[in-house]
């Protein structure tokens, strides 16, 4: 009977598809209008609203198809975010390889270099469950062309098919393999840069911390962190309050994606947002590093209200479900000073309209307090995930170009 029902279900969906999509899109626009907030000053708000409506529609459609047993919602989201392949680049040699069984794409200028080039390892964003080498193809091509570097984009395995911390091990193994074979790519071992955006910035941060004690490998020259997410302890910092409803990453979505990435029960999202997963002694221990008190006052002007104590009630059962969020690997902002003080020169990029803005600001302060040189660029009209739209002409956002150009300028000085 199942063999008969599945084709019939698929035929039914195909038949109603032309009618379903317009209805879903209209519903998604209404959802966006009522649920999202586009503060004054954000980059191209109408375009952002349109893209967000498409994303909401895709997520809802994915859930419908998952209920019908046709495909998972995450598969549909991945397909949407896969990106349109760009034209061939006459200036770059692009190769698909595997380092330590991890898929990689290497971008290298065809023109001969006077000396050895920099090596840039790039970890893409996507909450550990989305994104791909292809989705960030234009970003990596631009970095390779404009900085005259060898860029290696890492195709780490995604959750939930591959459980945490598989993503870290893939990025770490690929990094170690590349560092041991830099001569094969005419890369200067003294100029290896680890770069990532969003969760990729988290991976880059954690890997730099892991490698500081390695004496058998070249030293990392710099870490480049583009709107990174760096902690799972406090989701009530000023940026989380100010940007709680700014697309694409709402305050509750960051907690949801963290739990989905860890393959944990998503029903505890509200408890996580209230910090009920954090024991009181741990919250007190890390308050010196993770607190609104460490955020500069100029970032508290727009819609921030100090939290009233007691702000939450600790729940041991929620902690047991979510305790991996409080590990240093997942939350590298919690690393001890003995590790942080050894880290390489750093570049941190933050966006004003991003719930993760304050993670970057807090890590900037930690690095500077430990004597690490930091270059910081704050994009005043950008939002989280804007880099994924880079390189699509009129469909891109100007803030994405600003972000990449500033990142290029930093890398070229190394």
C-alpha positions in Angstrom: 0.0 0.0 0.0 2.9 2.4 0.8 4.3 2.0 -2.7 1.0 3.2 -4.1 0.5 6.0 -1.6 3.9 7.7 -2.1 3.5 8.3 -5.9 -0.1 9.4 -5.4 1.0 11.9 -2.7 3.8 13.2 -4.9 1.4 13.6 -7.9 -1.1 15.4 -5.6 1.6 17.8 -4.4 2.8 18.5 -8.0 -0.8 19.2 -9.0 -1.4 21.7 -6.3 2.1 23.2 -6.3 1.3 26.1 -8.6 -1.6 27.1 -6.3 0.3 26.4 -3.1 3.3 28.6 -3.7 1.5 31.9 -4.2 -0.6 31.3 -1.1 2.5 30.3 1.0 4.4 33.4 -0.3 1.6 35.8 0.6 1.4 34.1 4.0 5.1 34.5 4.4 5.0 38.2 3.6 2.3 38.7 6.2 4.3 36.7 8.7 7.4 38.9 8.0 5.4 42.1 8.3 4.0 41.1 11.7 7.0 39.2 13.2 10.1 40.9 11.9 11.5 44.4 12.6 13.6 46.4 10.2 15.2 49.2 12.2 16.0 52.5 10.5 19.5 52.4 8.9 19.5 48.7 7.9 20.8 47.9 4.4 18.0 47.8 1.7 15.1 46.9 4.0 12.6 46.0 1.2 15.0 43.6 -0.4 15.7 42.1 3.0 12.0 41.7 3.6 11.5 39.9 0.3 14.4 37.5 0.9 13.2 36.8 4.4 9.7 36.0 3.1 11.2 33.6 0.7 13.1 31.9 3.5 10.0 31.6 5.7 8.0 30.2 2.7 10.7 27.6 2.0 10.8 26.6 5.7 7.1 26.1 5.9 7.0 24.3 2.5 9.8 22.1 3.8 7.8 21.1 6.8 4.8 20.3 4.7 6.9 18.1 2.4 8.5 16.4 5.4 5.1 15.6 6.9 4.2 14.0 3.5 7.4 12.0 3.5 8.8 13.6 0.4 11.9 15.3 1.7 13.1 16.9 5.0 12.7 20.6 5.6 16.4 21.0 6.0 17.1 19.5 2.6 14.8 22.0 1.0 16.5 24.9 2.8 19.9 23.6 1.7 18.7 23.4 -1.9 17.5 27.0 -1.7 20.7 28.3 -0.2 23.0 26.2 -2.5 23.4 29.2 -4.8 23.5 29.7 -8.5 26.9 28.5 -9.9 29.0 31.5 -11.2 30.7 31.6 -14.6 34.2 30.2 -15.0 36.9 32.5 -13.6 39.7 33.0 -16.2 42.1 34.3 -13.5 41.8 31.5 -11.0 42.7 27.8 -10.9 40.0 26.1 -9.0 40.3 22.5 -7.9 38.2 20.1 -5.8 40.3 18.0 -3.5 40.1 16.1 -0.3 42.3 16.7 2.7 42.1 14.1 5.4 38.9 12.8 3.8 37.3 16.3 4.0 36.1 17.9 0.8 38.0 21.1 -0.1 38.0 23.6 -2.9 41.3 25.4 -3.6 41.3 28.7 -5.3 44.7 29.8 -6.7 45.7 32.6 -9.1 46.8 31.3 -12.5 49.3 34.1 -12.8 52.8 33.3 -11.3 53.7 34.8 -8.0 57.0 36.6 -7.3 57.2 34.7 -3.9 55.1 32.5 -1.7 51.4 33.4 -1.3 49.3 33.6 1.9 47.1 30.6 2.7 43.5 31.3 3.8 41.4 28.5 5.2 37.7 29.5 5.0 35.0 27.9 7.1 31.5 28.8 5.8 28.5 29.8 8.0 25.1 28.1 8.2 24.6 27.2 11.9 26.4 23.9 11.4 23.4 22.5 9.4 23.3 24.7 6.3 25.7 26.2 3.8 28.2 24.6 1.5 31.4 25.3 -0.5 29.1 26.2 -3.5 27.0 28.6 -1.5 30.2 30.6 -0.6 31.9 30.2 -4.0 31.7 33.9 -4.9 33.1 35.0 -1.5 36.1 32.7 -1.7 36.8 33.6 -5.4 36.8 37.3 -4.4 39.2 36.7 -1.5 41.6 34.7 -3.7 41.6 37.3 -6.5 41.8 40.4 -4.4 44.3 39.3 -1.8 46.4 37.1 -4.2 46.1 34.3 -1.7 45.6 30.6 -1.9 42.1 30.2 -0.5 40.9 26.7 0.8 37.2 26.4 1.4 36.4 23.5 3.7 33.3 21.4 3.1 32.8 20.1 6.6 30.0 17.6 7.3 26.7 19.0 8.4 24.4 18.3 11.3 22.0 16.6 12.1 23.3 13.8 9.8 26.7 14.1 11.4 26.6 14.8 15.1 28.5 17.5 16.9 31.5 17.9 17.1 32.1 16.3 13.7 32.2 19.8 12.1 35.1 20.9 14.4 37.1 17.8 13.7 36.6 18.2 9.9 37.8 21.8 10.0 40.7 20.9 12.4 41.9 17.9 10.3 41.7 19.9 7.1 43.7 22.7 8.7 46.4 20.4 10.0 46.7 18.6 6.7 47.0 21.9 4.8 49.6 23.3 7.2 51.7 20.2 6.7 51.5 20.5 2.9 51.7 24.2 2.3 54.7 23.8 0.0 52.5 22.0 -2.5 50.6 25.2 -3.0 53.5 27.7 -2.8 52.1 29.0 0.4 54.3 30.8 3.0 54.0 28.7 6.2 54.4 32.0 8.2 51.3 33.5 6.6 48.5 31.0 7.2 45.2 32.7 8.0 42.1 31.0 9.5 38.8 32.7 8.5 35.1 32.0 8.9 31.7 33.7 9.1 29.0 33.0 11.6 29.4 29.4 12.9 32.4 29.2 10.6 33.9 32.1 12.7 33.1 29.9 15.8 35.1 27.0 14.2 38.0 29.3 13.3 38.1 30.6 16.9 38.0 27.2 18.5 40.7 25.8 16.1 43.0 28.7 16.7 42.7 28.0 20.5 43.4 24.3 19.9 46.5 24.9 17.8 48.2 27.5 20.1 49.9 24.7 22.0 51.0 22.7 18.9 54.8 22.9 18.3 54.8 20.5 15.4 52.9 22.9 13.1 53.5 26.4 11.7 52.0 29.2 13.8 48.8 30.7 12.6 49.4 34.2 11.3 45.9 35.6 12.0 42.3 34.7 12.6 39.6 36.5 10.7 36.2 36.3 12.3 33.2 37.6 10.4 30.1 38.1 12.7 31.0 35.0 14.7 28.8 33.3 17.3 31.0 32.6 20.2 29.0 31.6 23.3 25.9 29.7 24.3 25.6 31.1 27.9 23.8 34.4 27.6 21.1 35.1 24.9 20.0 38.3 26.6 22.9 40.6 25.8 22.1 44.0 24.3 22.4 42.9 20.7 20.0 40.0 21.4 17.4 42.4 22.7 17.9 45.1 20.1 17.9 42.7 17.1 15.5 40.0 18.5 13.3 40.3 15.4 15.7 41.4 12.7 16.0 38.9 9.8 17.6 36.5 9.2 18.5 35.5 12.7 15.9 36.1 15.3 16.7 35.8 19.0 14.7 32.6 19.4 16.1 31.1 16.1 19.7 31.3 17.4 18.7 29.1 20.3 16.7 26.8 18.1 19.5 26.4 15.6 22.0 25.7 18.5 19.8 22.9 19.8 19.2 21.5 16.3 22.9 21.6 15.6 23.5 19.7 18.8 20.6 17.3 18.1 18.9 18.2 21.3 15.3 18.7 22.4 14.1 22.0 20.8 11.3 22.4 23.3 13.7 24.0 25.8 14.3 27.1 23.6 12.5 29.4 26.0 14.4 28.1 28.9 17.7 28.6 27.1 16.7 32.2 26.2 16.1 32.8 29.9 19.5 31.3 30.8 17.8 28.6 32.8 20.4 26.1 31.4 23.3 27.9 33.2 24.1 27.0 36.9 24.4 30.0 39.1 28.1 29.4 39.9 28.9 29.2 36.2 27.1 32.4 35.5 29.0 34.2 38.3 32.3 32.7 37.1 31.9 33.9 33.6 30.2 37.3 34.3 33.7 38.9 34.1 33.8 38.0 30.4 30.1 37.7 29.3 28.1 40.6 30.6 26.4 43.7 29.2 28.8 45.7 31.5 31.5 44.8 29.0 29.6 46.2 26.0 30.5 49.9 25.1 27.8 52.3 26.0 27.3 53.5 22.4 25.9 50.0 21.6 23.2 50.3 24.3 21.4 53.3 23.0 19.0 51.5 20.7 16.3 49.6 22.5 18.3 48.1 25.3 16.8 47.5 28.8 19.1 46.2 31.6 18.1 42.9 32.9 16.4 42.8 36.3 17.7 40.3 38.8 16.8 37.6 39.6 16.5 37.1 35.8 16.0 33.3 35.7 15.6 30.1 37.6 18.1 27.4 37.0 16.7 24.1 35.8 19.0 21.1 36.2 17.1 19.0 33.6 17.5 21.8 31.0 21.2 22.0 31.8 21.6 18.3 31.3 20.1 18.6 27.8 22.1 21.7 26.8 25.4 21.4 28.7 27.4 21.0 25.5 26.5 24.6 24.8 28.7 25.6 27.7 31.8 23.7 26.6 34.8 25.7 25.5 34.7 24.1 22.0 31.1 25.3 21.5 31.6 28.5 23.4 35.3 29.6 22.8 34.6 32.9 24.5 34.9 30.9 27.7 38.5 29.9 27.1 41.0 30.7 29.9 43.3 33.7 29.7 46.3 31.3 29.4 45.0 30.3 26.0 43.7 33.6 24.8 46.9 35.5 25.4 48.7 33.1 23.0 46.3 33.7 20.1 47.5 35.3 16.8 46.6 38.8 15.5 42.9 39.0 15.0 40.3 40.6 12.8 36.8 40.8 14.1 33.8 42.1 12.0 30.5 42.9 13.6 27.2 44.1 12.1 24.9 46.5 13.9 21.7 44.7 13.1 22.9 41.2 14.3 22.0 39.3 17.4 25.6 38.0 17.5 27.1 41.5 17.4 28.0 41.4 21.1 29.7 38.0 20.9 32.2 39.7 18.6 32.5 42.8 20.9 33.1 40.7 24.0 35.8 38.6 22.3 37.5 41.8 21.0 37.7 43.0 24.6 39.0 39.6 25.8 41.7 39.6 23.2 42.8 43.1 23.8 42.8 42.6 27.6 45.2 39.7 26.9 47.6 41.8 24.8 46.5 40.4 21.4 46.4 42.8 18.5 42.9 43.3 17.1 41.6 45.0 14.0 37.9 45.6 14.3 35.4 46.7 11.7 31.8 47.5 12.5 29.4 47.5 9.6 26.7 50.0 10.7 24.0 48.9 8.2 24.7 45.2 8.0 22.8 42.2 9.3 23.6 38.6 10.0 24.1 36.4 6.9 24.5 39.3 4.5 27.7 37.8 3.1 25.7 34.8 1.6 24.3 37.3 -1.0 27.6 38.6 -2.1 28.4 38.5 -5.9 24.8 38.4 -7.2 24.8 41.8 -8.8 21.6 43.8 -8.1 20.4 40.9 -5.9 23.3 41.6 -3.5 23.5 44.1 -0.6 26.1 46.9 -0.6 27.0 46.1 3.0 28.3 42.7 1.9 30.8 44.4 -0.5 31.9 46.7 2.3 32.5 43.7 4.6 34.5 41.8 2.1 36.6 44.8 1.0 37.5 45.6 4.5 38.4 42.0 5.1 40.5 42.0 2.0 42.4 45.2 3.2 43.2 43.5 6.4 44.5 40.3 4.8 46.6 42.2 2.3 48.6 43.8 5.1 49.7 40.4 6.6 
